[in-house]
Amino acid sequence: MDPASPPADPAGGTAALLLAPLLAFVIGWLVFPVPDVDEAVNNQVALISYSDGSELTRLVPEAGNRTKVQLAQIPVPVRHAVLAAEDRSFYSNPGFDLTGILRAVWNQLRGGDGGGSTITQQYVKNALVGNDISLWRKYRELIVSVKLVQQRSKDDILTDYLNTIYFGRGAYGIEAAAQAYFGKHVTDLGAAEGALLAGVIQGPSRWDPALDLEKATQRWEFVMDGMASQGWLSAAERSSSRFPATQPRRLPSSGSFGDERGHIIDSVKSELESLGITDREVAQDGLRITTTIDRGQQGAAVAAVRRAFAGQPDELRAAVVTVDAATGGIRAYYGGDDGVGLDYAQVRKQAGSTFKPFAVLASLLHEPPAPIGQVYDGTEPSGRPGADGADCPRCDVTRAMTISNNAVFLKLALRLGPEQVAAAARAAGITSPLDHPDERLALGNKEVTPLELASAYATLADGGVWHAPHVVARVVDGDGRLLYDAGADGASAGDRRFGEQVARNVAETMLDVAAYRGLGTGTPVAAAPGTVPSRIAGETNDAWFGGFTPAMATAVWIGTDRNSPLRTSSATSITGSTLPGRVWRDVMATAPQLPFGPFRPIGEPAPDLPSGTPTRRQPTEGP
């Protein structure tokens, strides 16, 4: 040690460590103002764009949708419901949760996020400091929360909170929420209705019963149980309470999302919620959200449906989903023309013969694999008729797929075991339950959604690599800060589910289908139609057409709300190769022109077929 240097002063260092937080607190106390209640709803317009950056829509909050009420106008059970859901110690805590703040700080230092917030902190966050996850925001939130508690009563804070919080459905404040969900004034709400509103505060797009009744019910039960545990609800009241009925979900009149865009907006909001970006942020933080939706392909999908439905019965419904094979990005999404109605792209229906490729996939994943050139007796068994002209005494899998012969695929499923077909479908990306399957699973007797089918076909298109289907590509807040990037955050990363050669062999069996059905696009495409028979003989209930190029996959479904027989305006039955096939062809005409890779058959070479039996190398005319 340098003899001229003075000795270190441990006491001085300790004092500095103790004084620094105090100084920071004092500075914050002097600098940060207590927010005015109206600042909390100073909303910024969120912009949602197509993948090329052009505007898809703007989320404009409805003007005048908030009506201030006094605390006395809010029934006590409704207040208790909010406290049970958000902050049960509200009247006894100092306005902040020190444990939650310390947890948030610790998580921040470790590169994470999180940390509980009291109602006071939530109000401060919404009104002043914003929702960015940072130590700076937590610092401001703490100072203003403490300052607010010193200047305002807890009743005043609760009143301001309930007049500013976002409840979904375009409703800011408890009075607007009561109108949006129940068509009532807040003064007329009971405990059960208050519990539903309290439950949606943290995630309106997650717990709105119109969007997910099961989750909304679970959340409602949680709030009601919380009220009972705090003594705010008697045991008799709790046991007799029933989940309340709500009004149909309506979009604000200032938002023109009653068309097909409404389903895209809902999908975007739901995905943002899963990413931790809340409805409140969407409504208030001026977000710039870039989707994966391709403007041209989306327009092609909508136009294709409208062309196909021109002059057809009004009861027909349709869904179209196109998925980018290389990323899982949803390029086109049509769930119906009614943007506030049922989203048919996510409705489960029996898949019909569009499921046959998964039986082929299962046969190739089996040990030993069954080559697609293997010849089968395709004679349809009695009582299980196939399509007209699909009877095939001896044909291979490719021929059976092309002419839609059912017998071959039933034999495949029986030989492998139906569970193997289900496992292959799950590997490709089907997520719907395929419980207790029998051999008819190969013919699509289980329900899937159009979104799932497009995703699973995209896995085949990308050589066995599954990519999570997603619609959000990038999110930036009003200050230009990047909140999310699908590429950087791994949403587009793939998961290899099976080998490229296996996927290519499956595709090989599907390459003649579109041309055979008169639905060729001028470029090689793998395809499969699906027609689900009705209980009424000779009628159909659901009709599908799905397929892919190496670049993208598209699934089309047509049906009705009542599962009634599908008929055109000329009274002809609708099958997979008719209206759905035409829609699919028009959409796939926009696909990038990429060739399929070289075909290397798995297993023993295909045996010679009887003379005159058509194969892929000897294409036949369609029916």
Disulfide bonds with the S-S distance in Angstrom:
Cys392-Cys395 2.42
